[in-house]
Amino acid sequence: MSSNIAQNYPYSSESDAERLGAVARATEADATLAARIAAESIPVGNEPRWWVWKCPNPGCTGLLHAAGFARNAHAVYAVCDGCAKTLLR
């Protein structure tokens, strides 16, 4: 059974304001991304710091930011600020 839920270590961390800004920039770049995030995740709580991961997609130099909690898995729903792909962390 394969899964895109990562078992790797975070790259860095960011404040809640930085996280919100990164997710907003990613959703501005892709018109369908905001709807996909709303449909596939629930909002995160107000935490002071959030983990950031490097995007595992080949050729992408972006970072993954927490956009919510996955509805169907026990994972953070993350969005890449480089390629606008979503992954579970």
Secondary structure, 3 states (H helix, E strand, C coil): CCCCECCCCCCEEEEHHHHHHHHHHHHHHCCCHHHHHHHHEECCCCCCEEEEEECCCCCCCCEEEEEEEECCCCCEEEEECCCCCEEEC
